[in-house]
């Protein structure tokens, strides 16, 4: 038993405060844009220069000039604004993004994140992740709990190259919500039917 991708997105949305600015990374986090209720008044930022992303466009709304940082087509709110890369990263580095939600390959109990490369495999670059994990007020990682080999992605210490050291505030997986505290992961919430024993590691409190 575990949460679906859509249920994970709803759990992340439940962490947002009214009127916040949010940057969504590529992969799973992009699902969040489609599910945010209008009443929450969230401004979605994309580091390629858009503030006001609404989600995926309908077929009759697709524009090749409207894309996110992952080069996916997007739709925008009526109040959306556009700007160059220097302005966009000025927002990030200046501490003006309330939440960033990124995917992950590993998160460790010391709050560090590895999400950009596996040694020996194709590397496409870190993108804006290094800036986001250091400039955002709250860093949320949204990822599956286990990798394709069945190994936990929540670890005592990351073995993959780091994106950021001691930067992660909260982790949402298909098995629950977890908070790294420097030594272990505090279990904030488990998905229905998931037991602590199902997490297959001794790093939880």
C-alpha positions in Angstrom: 0.0 0.0 0.0 1.3 3.4 -0.9 0.2 6.8 -2.3 -0.2 7.3 -6.0 1.6 10.2 -7.7 -1.5 12.3 -7.5 -1.9 11.6 -3.8 1.7 12.5 -3.2 1.1 15.8 -5.0 -1.9 16.6 -2.7 0.2 15.9 0.4 2.8 18.4 -0.9 0.1 21.0 -1.6 -1.0 20.5 2.0 2.3 21.9 3.2 2.0 25.2 1.3 0.8 28.4 3.0 -1.7 30.7 1.4 -0.3 33.2 -1.1 3.1 31.5 -1.4 5.6 31.4 -4.3 6.6 27.9 -5.4 9.2 26.5 -7.8 8.5 23.0 -9.2 11.3 20.8 -10.4 11.1 18.5 -13.4 9.5 15.0 -13.0 7.0 14.2 -10.3 6.8 17.8 -8.9 5.2 19.0 -12.2 2.0 17.1 -11.2 1.5 19.6 -8.4 0.6 22.6 -10.7 -2.5 20.8 -12.0 -3.9 20.1 -8.5 -3.4 23.4 -6.6 -6.8 24.8 -5.7 -7.4 28.4 -6.9 -8.4 29.4 -3.3 -4.8 28.8 -2.2 -3.5 31.6 -4.5 -0.1 30.0 -5.2 2.3 31.7 -7.6 4.3 29.1 -9.5 7.8 30.1 -10.6 9.9 28.5 -13.3 13.5 29.4 -13.4 13.5 29.8 -17.2 11.6 33.1 -16.6 7.9 32.6 -15.8 5.9 33.5 -12.8 2.3 32.3 -12.9 2.5 28.8 -14.3 -0.9 27.1 -14.2 -0.2 23.5 -15.3 -0.4 21.5 -18.5 -2.2 23.1 -21.5 -5.1 21.7 -23.3 -4.5 20.7 -26.9 -6.0 23.9 -28.2 -3.8 26.0 -25.8 -0.4 24.5 -26.6 2.2 27.1 -27.5 5.8 26.2 -28.4 7.0 29.5 -26.7 5.4 28.6 -23.3 7.6 26.0 -21.6 8.9 25.3 -18.1 12.5 24.6 -17.1 12.1 20.9 -18.2 11.1 22.1 -21.7 7.5 20.9 -21.2 4.7 23.0 -22.6 2.7 24.9 -19.9 -0.4 27.0 -19.5 -0.3 30.3 -17.5 -2.5 32.4 -15.3 -3.9 35.7 -16.6 -1.6 37.5 -14.3 1.6 35.7 -15.4 4.8 37.6 -16.0 7.9 36.9 -18.0 11.5 37.9 -17.4 15.1 37.0 -18.3 17.3 34.4 -16.6 19.2 36.9 -14.5 15.9 38.3 -13.0 14.7 34.7 -12.4 17.8 33.6 -10.6 17.8 36.9 -8.7 14.4 35.9 -7.3 15.8 32.5 -6.3 19.2 33.7 -4.9 17.5 36.7 -3.2 15.3 34.4 -1.1 12.0 35.4 -2.7 10.8 31.8 -3.4 8.9 30.4 -0.5 9.0 26.7 -1.5 10.8 24.6 -4.0 9.8 21.1 -4.7 12.4 18.9 -6.3 12.8 15.2 -7.2 15.5 13.2 -5.6 17.8 10.2 -6.0 18.9 10.2 -2.4 18.2 12.3 0.7 20.2 11.6 3.9 19.5 12.1 7.6 21.9 15.1 7.6 19.4 16.9 5.3 21.6 16.6 2.2 20.2 16.0 -1.3 21.6 14.1 -4.3 19.4 14.5 -7.4 21.5 15.4 -10.5 23.8 12.6 -11.5 24.7 8.9 -11.2 28.5 8.4 -11.8 29.1 6.6 -15.1 25.7 7.6 -16.6 24.7 10.4 -18.9 24.9 13.8 -17.2 22.6 16.6 -18.5 23.6 19.1 -15.8 22.4 20.3 -12.4 20.2 23.0 -13.9 18.9 25.5 -11.3 18.7 22.9 -8.4 21.8 24.1 -6.7 20.5 27.6 -6.5 17.0 26.5 -5.5 18.0 24.4 -2.5 20.1 27.2 -1.2 17.9 30.1 -2.0 14.4 28.8 -1.2 12.9 29.3 2.2 11.6 25.7 2.4 13.0 22.7 0.4 10.6 19.8 -0.2 11.7 16.6 -2.0 9.0 14.6 -3.8 10.2 11.2 -4.9 9.5 7.4 -4.7 10.7 5.8 -1.5 12.7 3.1 -3.2 14.7 3.0 -6.4 14.3 0.6 -9.3 16.5 -2.0 -7.4 14.3 -1.8 -4.3 16.9 0.2 -2.3 15.7 3.0 0.0 16.4 6.5 -1.3 16.3 7.8 2.3 19.7 7.0 3.7 22.1 7.8 6.6 24.5 9.5 4.3 24.3 10.2 0.5 26.6 8.2 -1.7 25.8 10.1 -4.9 27.2 13.5 -5.8 25.4 16.2 -3.7 23.2 18.9 -5.1 23.2 20.6 -1.7 24.6 20.0 1.8 22.1 20.2 4.8 19.4 21.9 2.7 16.3 19.6 2.8 13.4 20.5 5.1 10.8 17.8 4.3 10.5 14.7 2.1 7.3 13.4 0.6 7.4 9.8 -0.8 4.8 7.3 -1.9 5.2 5.8 1.6 4.8 8.9 3.7 6.1 12.3 4.9 9.5 12.5 6.6 11.7 15.2 8.2 15.5 14.7 8.4 16.7 16.0 11.7 20.5 15.6 11.3 20.6 12.0 12.7 17.4 10.3 11.6 14.2 10.8 9.7 11.2 11.8 11.8 8.1 10.1 10.6 5.5 12.8 10.1 2.9 10.7 8.4 2.7 7.3 6.8 0.5 6.4 3.8 -2.5 4.2 4.6 -1.4 0.6 5.1 2.3 1.4 5.3 4.1 0.3 8.5 7.4 1.5 9.9 8.8 -2.0 9.2 8.0 -1.5 5.5 10.6 1.3 5.2 13.4 -1.3 5.5 15.9 0.8 7.4 16.8 1.7 11.0 17.0 5.5 10.4 13.5 6.5 11.4 12.2 7.9 14.7 
